[in-house]
Amino acid sequence: MKILKVSEMQIDTKGKLSFSGGTHPPEKKELACESKIQPGPAVKQVAILLSQHTGAVCRPLVEKKEKVQAGQKIGDSDAFVTAPVHSPINGKVKEIALQSHAVLGRIAAVIIEAEPENNPQKQPNSDKFEDFDERNYSIEQICDAVREAGIVGMGGAGFPTRVKIEPNPRLPKETLIINGCECEPYITCDYRIMLEWTHQIIAGIKLARKASGCSKIFIGIEDNKPKAIEAMNEALEQTGDSDSIKVVPVKTKYPQGGERQLIKAILGKNVPTGGIPPMIGVVVLNVATAAAIAEAVVCKWPLTHRVVSVSGEAIARPGNYYVPIGTSIEELIEFCGGVTQKSAKAVLGGPMMGVAIADLTMPITKTTGAITVLTKRQIGKAKYERRQTPCIRCGRCLEVCPEHLMPTKIAHAVKNNLLDVAQSYYINACIECGCCSYVCPANIEVTGYIKIGKITLAEQKKKIPE
């Protein structure tokens, strides 16, 4: 067992806590994990999507040819569950037009042309939080700042953070879990944030604790990240918070970073099927979200930039880049030196849960933690090795499903257009982690069928456009 010394304290970095199910895909972290966070490209144009979150779509607050300043709010909604959007640059609104979206197809975006001589690159504020004191801020100040900054869950879900942390007498919160697992292959942006923005994360945690009223705080980090565990513990010792905020090493296993799986691993509690963590008194925030909270409250700066991992064997310079939201994927890949091999697939996110994209003009959003580019050889080999054959009913998908579903039953129901049967097997409880597809010896795209079924059901209920 590996023991690291931090000050006078010994830290066990071997995680024993876990959940049932899951799998172990190759991590591929070595491509970018040692790459420090670097500034991204100096953009000439950004496209700010008016929907980058769960909830109501924003309406534009600017018009064509209007000048905007960096940090200016350019889209908002009166709905409770929503998050405003802001310009990351000084410039002029070129147009408000439809833009590609990885899930929704095409949605409205504010397209801004940069002022070429008046756009200094935004620098992280990570050096301003070592002497932070959350007592200087009221609960109302924290919640209002988080809402006005447009902060959402930056781990991928995009749920408005203000809704998560504000007091709710009907659903009192007891435990705050900070998610630093980052279990998806290739992705290293959160790992670098934990190493480089450590005090900023802690400031955000303390602000979220005050706003939510949580009395127990845990930072869950997979045990394949001992440096991050050491950095967080050392910083907590320095700030005197090591007794009230606990770093919890958890077992490295995919999808340990799923909030339901992390809650089960750390607390031993189950979130009800179809329910949300606040129903059992728990709030889960990503480490990048915690850092954004600190910047919004202390520095009064909205969420206009984020760290993105650009990785994959086809990328010339894999790394972690601090980029303006609205930067095109194509521009960021070119900034990383382009591709060195014949690439076959660009994925928004990681290879397990990410979405393959065909339009590289698609912009970075608040929830874009990674761009992964896979080589033609990787994809070609996979196609050859993964020729689909009939289901042999081996049960492997049942063994690895972290939600204890019967994925093959759901997939077969969708394939035969029996959506009522798929619902009887709890299709909407699937978190689309991809474990079932990964282990299937018949090479059936089980998760793909489930995704199609969920989309079809949503269209039938008019929850998404056809």
C-alpha positions in Angstrom: 0.0 0.0 0.0 1.4 3.4 -1.0 1.7 6.0 1.7 2.5 9.7 1.0 3.6 12.1 3.7 2.1 15.6 3.8 3.3 17.8 6.6 2.9 15.7 9.8 0.1 13.5 8.4 0.1 10.2 6.5 -2.3 9.8 3.7 -3.5 6.4 2.4 -3.9 6.9 -1.3 -5.2 3.4 -2.0 -8.9 3.6 -2.6 -11.1 0.8 -1.2 -14.4 2.5 -1.7 -16.3 1.6 -4.9 -19.6 0.5 -6.4 -20.9 -2.7 -8.0 -20.5 -3.1 -11.7 -18.3 -1.1 -13.9 -15.3 -2.0 -16.0 -11.6 -1.0 -16.7 -10.9 0.4 -20.1 -7.3 1.5 -20.9 -6.8 4.9 -19.2 -4.6 6.6 -21.9 -4.0 9.4 -19.4 -0.2 9.5 -20.1 -0.7 11.5 -23.4 -1.7 14.7 -21.6 -1.6 14.2 -17.8 1.9 15.9 -17.5 0.9 18.8 -19.7 0.3 21.9 -17.6 -2.7 24.1 -18.4 -1.7 26.4 -21.3 -3.5 29.4 -22.9 -5.6 28.4 -25.9 -5.7 30.1 -29.3 -6.3 33.8 -29.7 -9.6 33.5 -31.5 -10.9 35.6 -34.3 -14.5 34.6 -33.8 -16.6 32.8 -31.2 -20.1 31.2 -31.4 -21.9 31.3 -28.1 -24.7 28.8 -28.1 -27.8 30.0 -26.3 -28.3 26.5 -24.7 -25.3 25.1 -22.9 -27.2 23.8 -19.9 -30.1 21.7 -18.7 -33.2 23.9 -18.6 -34.7 26.8 -20.6 -32.9 28.1 -23.7 -31.6 31.7 -23.3 -33.0 34.5 -25.4 -30.4 36.8 -27.0 -29.8 40.2 -25.2 -27.8 41.7 -28.1 -28.4 42.5 -31.7 -26.5 42.2 -35.0 -23.6 44.7 -35.3 -23.8 45.6 -31.6 -20.4 45.9 -29.8 -19.9 43.7 -26.7 -17.3 43.5 -24.0 -15.5 40.5 -22.5 -17.7 39.2 -19.6 -20.9 40.9 -20.9 -24.1 38.9 -20.6 -25.4 38.3 -24.1 -28.2 35.7 -23.4 -30.6 34.9 -20.5 -34.0 33.5 -19.6 -36.5 34.3 -16.9 -36.9 30.6 -16.1 -35.8 29.2 -12.8 -33.7 26.3 -14.3 -31.5 28.1 -16.8 -28.1 29.8 -17.0 -27.1 33.0 -18.8 -24.3 33.1 -21.3 -21.5 35.7 -21.7 -19.1 36.9 -24.3 -15.5 35.8 -23.7 -14.0 38.5 -25.9 -14.3 42.2 -26.9 -15.9 42.4 -30.3 -19.0 42.9 -32.5 -22.0 40.7 -33.0 -21.7 39.3 -36.5 -25.0 37.6 -36.5 -27.4 35.5 -34.5 -27.8 32.2 -36.4 -28.2 28.5 -36.1 -25.0 26.6 -35.1 -24.2 22.9 -34.8 -24.9 21.2 -31.4 -23.6 17.7 -30.6 -27.0 16.6 -29.1 -29.7 19.0 -30.3 -28.6 19.2 -33.9 -28.7 23.0 -34.5 -29.6 25.7 -32.1 -29.3 29.5 -32.1 -25.9 31.1 -31.2 -24.5 34.6 -30.9 -21.6 34.8 -33.3 -19.0 37.5 -32.3 -16.1 38.8 -34.3 -13.1 39.7 -32.1 -11.5 43.1 -32.1 -8.0 42.2 -33.3 -6.2 44.9 -31.3 -8.2 44.8 -28.1 -8.3 41.3 -26.9 -5.7 40.3 -24.3 -5.9 36.7 -23.4 -7.7 36.0 -20.2 -5.5 34.5 -17.5 -6.7 32.2 -14.8 -7.2 33.8 -11.3 -5.8 30.7 -9.5 -3.2 32.7 -7.5 -5.7 34.9 -5.6 -7.3 32.3 -3.2 -4.6 31.3 -0.6 -5.9 33.7 2.1 -9.6 33.3 1.2 -12.3 33.6 3.9 -15.9 32.7 2.9 -17.2 34.6 5.9 -16.9 37.8 3.8 -19.8 36.6 1.7 -23.4 36.0 2.5 -25.5 33.1 1.2 -27.5 35.5 -1.0 -24.3 37.0 -2.5 -22.9 33.6 -3.3 -26.1 32.3 -5.0 -26.7 35.5 -6.9 -23.1 35.6 -8.1 -23.2 31.9 -9.3 -26.5 32.5 -11.1 -25.3 35.7 -12.8 -22.0 34.1 -13.8 -23.9 31.3 -15.7 -22.2 28.5 -13.9 -23.4 25.0 -14.7 -22.1 21.5 -14.0 -18.8 21.4 -15.9 -18.4 17.6 -15.7 -20.8 17.1 -18.6 -24.4 17.3 -17.3 -24.7 21.1 -17.4 -27.3 21.5 -14.6 -27.4 25.1 -13.3 -25.2 25.3 -10.2 -27.3 27.9 -8.5 -30.3 25.6 -8.4 -28.0 22.9 -6.8 -26.5 24.9 -4.0 -29.2 27.4 -2.9 -31.1 26.6 0.3 -34.3 24.5 -0.2 -36.3 23.8 3.0 -38.2 21.0 1.2 -34.9 19.2 0.4 -32.3 20.1 3.1 -28.8 19.3 2.1 -26.4 17.5 4.5 -23.4 16.3 2.4 -21.4 18.0 -0.3 -19.3 15.7 -2.6 -16.7 17.2 -4.9 -16.1 15.0 -7.9 -12.4 14.7 -8.8 -12.5 11.2 -10.3 -12.3 11.9 -14.0 -12.6 8.2 -14.9 -13.1 8.5 -18.6 -10.0 7.5 -20.8 -7.8 10.3 -22.2 -9.3 13.2 -20.2 -7.0 15.0 -17.8 -8.4 18.6 -17.5 -9.8 18.1 -14.0 -6.6 16.4 -12.9 -4.5 19.4 -13.9 -7.0 21.8 -12.3 -6.6 19.8 -9.0 -2.8 20.2 -9.3 -2.6 23.8 -10.4 -5.8 25.5 -9.1 -5.9 23.7 -5.7 -6.6 26.7 -3.5 -9.2 28.0 -6.0 -11.1 24.7 -5.8 -11.0 24.8 -2.0 -12.4 28.4 -2.0 -15.2 27.3 -4.2 -15.9 24.3 -2.0 -16.2 26.5 1.1 -18.5 28.9 -0.8 -20.7 26.0 -1.9 -20.7 24.6 1.6 -21.9 28.0 3.0 -24.6 28.4 0.4 -25.9 24.9 0.6 -25.7 24.5 4.4 -23.9 21.1 4.1 -22.1 20.0 7.2 -20.1 17.1 5.7 -17.7 17.6 2.8 -15.9 14.9 0.8 -13.5 15.2 -2.2 -13.6 12.0 -4.1 -10.5 11.3 -6.2 -9.6 8.0 -7.9 -6.5 6.3 -6.5 -4.7 6.4 -9.8 -4.2 10.1 -9.1 -1.9 10.1 -6.0 -0.4 13.5 -6.9 -3.9 15.1 -6.9 -4.7 13.5 -3.6 -1.4 14.8 -2.1 -1.9 18.3 -3.5 -5.5 18.6 -2.2 -4.5 17.3 1.3 -1.5 19.6 1.5 -3.6 22.6 0.6 -6.3 21.7 3.2 -3.6 21.4 5.8 -2.3 24.9 4.9 -5.7 26.5 5.1 -6.6 24.6 8.3 -9.6 22.9 6.7 -8.4 19.3 6.8 -10.7 18.4 9.7 -13.9 19.7 8.0 -13.1 18.8 4.4 -12.0 15.2 3.8 -10.2 13.8 0.7 -11.5 10.3 0.0 -9.4 8.1 -2.4 -11.8 5.8 -4.2 -11.1 2.7 -6.3 -10.1 3.3 -9.9 -13.0 2.0 -12.0 -15.2 3.3 -14.8 -17.7 5.0 -14.3 -16.6 6.0 -10.8 -17.1 9.7 -11.8 -20.8 9.2 -12.3 -22.5 11.1 -9.4 -24.8 8.1 -8.5 -21.7 5.8 -8.4 -19.6 8.3 -6.4 -22.4 8.7 -3.8 -22.7 4.9 -3.5 -18.9 4.6 -3.1 -18.4 7.3 -0.5 -21.7 7.3 1.5 -23.1 3.8 0.7 -26.4 5.4 -0.3 -28.5 4.9 -3.4 -30.1 7.7 -5.3 -33.7 6.6 -6.1 -34.3 5.5 -9.7 -35.5 8.6 -11.5 -34.5 10.8 -8.6 -31.7 13.3 -7.9 -29.0 13.5 -5.2 -30.8 16.3 -3.2 -33.6 13.8 -2.5 -31.2 12.0 -0.1 -29.6 15.3 1.1 -26.5 15.2 -1.2 -25.0 17.8 -3.5 -22.4 16.7 -6.1 -20.1 19.3 -7.8 -17.3 18.8 -10.2 -13.9 20.2 -9.3 -14.0 22.6 -12.3 -17.4 23.8 -11.2 -16.0 24.5 -7.7 -13.2 26.5 -9.2 -15.7 28.5 -11.3 -17.7 29.3 -8.2 -14.7 30.9 -6.6 -13.9 33.0 -9.6 -17.5 34.2 -9.9 -17.9 35.1 -6.3 -14.5 36.5 -5.4 -13.3 37.9 -8.8 -16.9 38.7 -10.1 -16.1 37.1 -13.4 -18.6 34.9 -15.3 -18.0 31.5 -16.9 -16.4 32.5 -20.2 -13.4 30.2 -20.4 -12.7 26.6 -19.4 -9.9 24.0 -19.5 -10.2 21.5 -22.3 -8.1 18.3 -22.8 -7.2 17.8 -26.4 -5.9 14.3 -26.7 -5.7 11.1 -28.7 -2.9 9.3 -30.6 -3.7 11.4 -33.7 -3.1 14.8 -32.0 0.3 16.4 -32.6 0.5 18.1 -29.2 -1.9 16.6 -26.7 -2.5 18.9 -23.7 -4.8 20.9 -21.5 -5.8 24.3 -22.8 -7.6 27.3 -21.2 -9.8 28.4 -24.0 -12.7 30.8 -24.6 -16.1 29.2 -24.7 -17.3 29.5 -28.3 -14.0 28.5 -29.8 -14.5 26.1 -32.7 -13.2 22.6 -32.3 -11.4 22.8 -35.6 -9.5 25.9 -34.4 -8.4 24.3 -31.2 -7.2 21.1 -32.9 -5.2 23.2 -35.3 -3.7 25.1 -32.4 -2.5 21.8 -31.0 -0.6 21.1 -34.2 -3.3 19.3 -36.0 -3.3 15.6 -36.6 -0.1 13.6 -37.3 -1.9 10.4 -38.4 -4.9 9.6 -40.5 -7.7 10.3 -38.1 -11.0 8.6 -38.3 -13.1 10.1 -35.5 -13.3 13.3 -33.5 -15.2 12.8 -30.2 -16.6 15.6 -28.1 -15.6 14.1 -24.7 -14.1 10.7 -24.1 -14.4 7.5 -26.0 -16.8 5.9 -23.6 -19.5 8.6 -23.2 -18.5 11.2 -25.8 -20.3 12.0 -29.0 -18.7 11.5 -32.3 -19.0 14.7 -34.4 -18.8 15.4 -38.1 -18.9 19.2 -38.1 -15.6 20.6 -36.6 -17.0 24.1 -36.7 -19.0 23.1 -33.6 -18.0 25.4 -30.7 -16.7 24.6 -27.3 -19.4 24.9 -24.6 -19.3 25.1 -20.8 -19.6 21.4 -20.6 -16.8 20.5 -23.1 -14.1 19.0 -21.0 -12.3 17.2 -23.8 -11.8 16.6 -27.5 -10.5 13.2 -28.3 -9.3 12.3 -31.8 -8.9 8.6 -32.6 -6.8 7.3 -35.5 -8.0 5.5 -38.6 -6.0 2.5 -37.5 -7.8 2.4 -34.1 -11.2 2.7 -35.6 -10.4 0.3 -38.5 -9.1 -2.3 -36.2 -12.2 -1.9 -34.0 -14.5 -2.3 -36.9 -12.8 -5.5 -38.0 -12.7 -6.9 -34.5 -16.2 -5.8 -33.6 -18.4 -7.5 -36.3 -21.8 -7.9 -34.7 -23.0 -11.4 -34.1 -26.2 -12.7 -32.4 -26.5 -12.1 -28.6 -25.4 -15.3 -26.7 -27.1 -14.2 -23.5 -23.9 -14.5 -21.5 -25.0 -11.9 -19.0 -21.8 -9.8 -19.1 -23.7 -6.6 -19.6 -25.7 -7.3 -16.5 -22.5 -7.8 -14.5 -21.0 -4.5 -15.4 -24.1 -2.3 -15.5 -23.6 0.2 -12.6 -27.4 0.8 -12.4 -28.2 -2.9 -12.2 -30.3 -2.9 -15.3 -30.7 -5.5 -18.0 -29.2 -3.7 -21.0 -29.6 -6.5 -23.5 -33.3 -6.7 -22.8 -33.7 -3.0 -23.3 -31.6 -3.0 -26.5 -33.6 -5.9 -28.0 -36.9 -4.1 -27.1 -35.7 -0.9 -28.9 -34.4 -2.9 -31.9 -37.9 -4.4 -32.3 -39.7 -1.1 -31.7 -41.2 -2.3 -28.4 -40.7 0.9 -26.5 -43.3 0.0 -23.9 -41.2 -3.1 -23.1 -38.1 -1.0 -23.0 -39.8 1.3 -20.5 -40.8 -1.7 -18.4 -37.0 -2.5 -18.1 -36.3 1.1 -16.9 -34.7 2.5 -20.1 -34.6 6.0 -18.7 -32.5 4.9 -15.7 -29.6 4.1 -18.0 -26.7 6.6 -17.6 -25.3 5.7 -21.0 -21.9 4.9 -19.6 -21.1 2.4 -22.4 -19.9 -0.4 -20.1 -22.4 -2.9 -21.7 -21.2 -2.2 -25.2 -17.5 -2.4 -24.1 -17.8 -5.9 -22.7 -20.3 -7.4 -25.2 -18.6 -10.5 -26.8 -21.2 -10.3 -29.6 -20.1 -6.7 -30.4 -23.7 -5.3 -30.1 -23.9 -1.6 -29.7 -26.1 -2.0 -26.7 -25.7 1.6 -25.5 -26.4 2.9 -29.0 -29.8 1.1 -29.1 -30.6 2.5 -25.7 -29.8 6.0 -26.7 -32.0 5.7 -29.8 -34.8 4.4 -27.6 -34.5 7.3 -25.2 -34.5 9.8 -28.1 -37.5 8.3 -29.7 -39.4 8.3 -26.4 -38.5 12.0 -25.9 -39.7 12.9 -29.4 -43.0 11.1 -28.8 -43.5 13.1 -25.6 -42.4 16.3 -27.5 -39.6 16.9 -25.1 -37.1 17.4 -27.9 -37.7 18.6 -31.5 -38.1 15.9 -34.2 
